[in-house]
Every structure is written in C-alpha cells, then in structure tokens.
Amino acid sequence: MTNQHISPISIIGLGPMGTALAETLLAHNHSVTVWNRTPGRADALVEKGARPAESSAVAIAASPISIVCLSDYDAVWQVLEPAGAAVSGRALVNLTSGTPNEARAVQDWVTARGAGYLDGAIMVRRRWSAIRNRCSFTAVRVRSSMPTG
Ligand SMILES: NC(=O)c1ccc[n+]([C@@H]2O[C@H](COP(=O)([O-])OP(=O)(O)OC[C@H]3O[C@@H](n4cnc5c(N)ncnc54)[C@H](OP(=O)(O)O)[C@@H]3O)[C@@H](O)[C@H]2O)c1
C-alpha cells in the first residue's frame, strides 16, 4: 500500500497538545512540518521525522492543511497576521481554546484570504498517556468553511 493518500500537515504551536498532535500524525505516516515560536520545542519532533519550518508562514505554505494549537487567540493573531500571504488557498484547523466570537473573527480573516477554516477544541482525559492516545479533533463548535473543490 502506498501513502499517496496521506496529506502533509503542518502544526503551528508545540505546547503539549501541538506536540501530541504532531507525534500522532508522524506515527500515522503523515509528512509533518512543525513551527513553534521557541525553536527548541521542535527538536524532539524533528528527531522523529518532522520538518522544522523557519516561520509560521513557511509552515503554512508547506502543507495544504495546517493545525493551529496555541495558548489563546491573542497568540493566534500574532502568529497568523505576519503569515497572511501564505494562508491563501490553504486550510487552517484552529484548535486553540477560545470563544465563538474569537473563532468567527479568525474565520472571517482566513476565508477573506481564500482559505478554508475549521475551528474546534481539544478534549483530553486526565492522564498524560491518555492525552497522547486520545487527542482528537472533536467538539467542533463553529461551522466549517472548508473548500469543497
Ligand atoms: N494542555 C491541556 O491539557 C489542554 C487540554 C485541552 C485543551 N487545551 C488547549 O489547547 C491549546 C494548546 O494548549 P497546550 O497545553 O498545548 O499549550 P499552551 O501552553 O496553552 O500553549 C503554548 C503554545 O502557544 C505558543 N504561544 C503562546 N503565546 C504565543 C505568541 N504570542 N506567539 C506565538 N506562539 C505563542 C507557545 O509558544 P512558546 O513555546 O514559544 O512559548 C506554545 O507553542 C490551548 O488553547 C489550551 O487551552 C489544552
């Protein structure tokens, strides 16, 4: 079986959740590009096969889908605004915790650049092992506007 159907994915933000997402995707043979404000947090993932990006814009440009997982929406804006040109034609999945209004504001900004947007949240169990195994894209609370073409 080939891996031609497995999409490259970029992860923006390598806190515990972003790191767990990247590890899960690598374990399922995705090509994973990672970016974090503090570069050293990518090192362990690079040893496992992730590709480090020098900026959030480079990470977003590297994959058709990028998962954004930052501490809050202030961080999301600080990361996305300098990367505006790279967002065009891509799809962003934002799993950063926030309010529906915060999510809609980012959705409007992203879709205005011809990109798809899905806002969701991460739900985890208490134990760290469970976080690594069960980190999932659930509890989507804002409509999806992913491109259909
Ligand atoms: N941890 C959990 O158990 C848990 C469970 C459910 C949901 N969540 C949600 O998942 C999201 C991520 O949580 P997390 O625990 O993985 O990490 P976190 O500690 O909440 O977020 C840290 C990440 O945000 C980045 N960041 C913060 N401010 C930034 C800025 N101004 N510019 C660029 N990057 C910035 C950090 O970069 P640096 O490394 O450079 O500081 C790091 O990558 C949060 O919204 C959280 O509420 C977390």
PDBQT file of the ligand as one rigid body, heavy atoms in Angstrom, charges set to zero:
ROOT
HETATM    1  N1  LIG A 201      -2.827  21.153  27.972  1.00  0.00    +0.000 N 
HETATM    2  C1  LIG A 201      -4.058  20.614  28.078  1.00  0.00    +0.000 C 
HETATM    3  O1  LIG A 201      -4.312  19.666  28.858  1.00  0.00    +0.000 OA
HETATM    4  C2  LIG A 201      -5.191  21.113  27.201  1.00  0.00    +0.000 A 
HETATM    5  C3  LIG A 201      -6.391  20.401  27.188  1.00  0.00    +0.000 A 
HETATM    6  C4  LIG A 201      -7.419  20.828  26.369  1.00  0.00    +0.000 A 
HETATM    7  C5  LIG A 201      -7.263  21.971  25.589  1.00  0.00    +0.000 A 
HETATM    8  N2  LIG A 201      -6.097  22.665  25.644  1.00  0.00    +0.000 N 
HETATM    9  C6  LIG A 201      -5.963  23.877  24.818  1.00  0.00    +0.000 C 
HETATM   10  O2  LIG A 201      -5.076  23.587  23.746  1.00  0.00    +0.000 OA
HETATM   11  C7  LIG A 201      -4.343  24.774  23.409  1.00  0.00    +0.000 C 
HETATM   12  C8  LIG A 201      -2.867  24.467  23.479  1.00  0.00    +0.000 C 
HETATM   13  O3  LIG A 201      -2.573  24.065  24.792  1.00  0.00    +0.000 OA
HETATM   14  P1  LIG A 201      -1.149  23.463  25.163  1.00  0.00    +0.000 P 
HETATM   15  O4  LIG A 201      -1.290  22.975  26.558  1.00  0.00    +0.000 OA
HETATM   16  O5  LIG A 201      -0.653  22.586  24.100  1.00  0.00    +0.000 OA
HETATM   17  O6  LIG A 201      -0.170  24.688  25.124  1.00  0.00    +0.000 OA
HETATM   18  P2  LIG A 201      -0.176  26.102  25.834  1.00  0.00    +0.000 P 
HETATM   19  O7  LIG A 201       0.859  26.056  26.892  1.00  0.00    +0.000 OA
HETATM   20  O8  LIG A 201      -1.525  26.573  26.195  1.00  0.00    +0.000 OA
HETATM   21  O9  LIG A 201       0.289  26.949  24.567  1.00  0.00    +0.000 OA
HETATM   22  C9  LIG A 201       1.616  27.068  24.345  1.00  0.00    +0.000 C 
HETATM   23  C10 LIG A 201       1.876  27.334  22.882  1.00  0.00    +0.000 C 
HETATM   24  O10 LIG A 201       1.428  28.624  22.491  1.00  0.00    +0.000 OA
HETATM   25  C11 LIG A 201       2.583  29.324  21.981  1.00  0.00    +0.000 C 
HETATM   26  N3  LIG A 201       2.417  30.758  22.162  1.00  0.00    +0.000 N 
HETATM   27  C12 LIG A 201       1.925  31.410  23.240  1.00  0.00    +0.000 A 
HETATM   28  N4  LIG A 201       1.928  32.736  23.015  1.00  0.00    +0.000 NA
HETATM   29  C13 LIG A 201       2.440  32.918  21.775  1.00  0.00    +0.000 A 
HETATM   30  C14 LIG A 201       2.681  34.044  20.971  1.00  0.00    +0.000 A 
HETATM   31  N5  LIG A 201       2.407  35.290  21.403  1.00  0.00    +0.000 N 
HETATM   32  N6  LIG A 201       3.208  33.864  19.740  1.00  0.00    +0.000 NA
HETATM   33  C15 LIG A 201       3.495  32.619  19.292  1.00  0.00    +0.000 A 
HETATM   34  N7  LIG A 201       3.280  31.494  19.993  1.00  0.00    +0.000 NA
HETATM   35  C16 LIG A 201       2.753  31.643  21.225  1.00  0.00    +0.000 A 
HETATM   36  C17 LIG A 201       3.745  28.750  22.743  1.00  0.00    +0.000 C 
HETATM   37  O11 LIG A 201       4.969  29.041  22.149  1.00  0.00    +0.000 OA
HETATM   38  P3  LIG A 201       6.332  29.061  23.024  1.00  0.00    +0.000 P 
HETATM   39  O12 LIG A 201       6.761  27.632  23.170  1.00  0.00    +0.000 OA
HETATM   40  O13 LIG A 201       7.269  29.876  22.222  1.00  0.00    +0.000 OA
HETATM   41  O14 LIG A 201       6.002  29.696  24.351  1.00  0.00    +0.000 OA
HETATM   42  C18 LIG A 201       3.363  27.274  22.651  1.00  0.00    +0.000 C 
HETATM   43  O15 LIG A 201       3.577  26.770  21.351  1.00  0.00    +0.000 OA
HETATM   44  C19 LIG A 201      -4.757  25.866  24.413  1.00  0.00    +0.000 C 
HETATM   45  O16 LIG A 201      -5.697  26.730  23.809  1.00  0.00    +0.000 OA
HETATM   46  C20 LIG A 201      -5.363  25.073  25.550  1.00  0.00    +0.000 C 
HETATM   47  O17 LIG A 201      -6.358  25.812  26.234  1.00  0.00    +0.000 OA
HETATM   48  C21 LIG A 201      -5.044  22.245  26.403  1.00  0.00    +0.000 A 
ENDROOT
TORSDOF 0
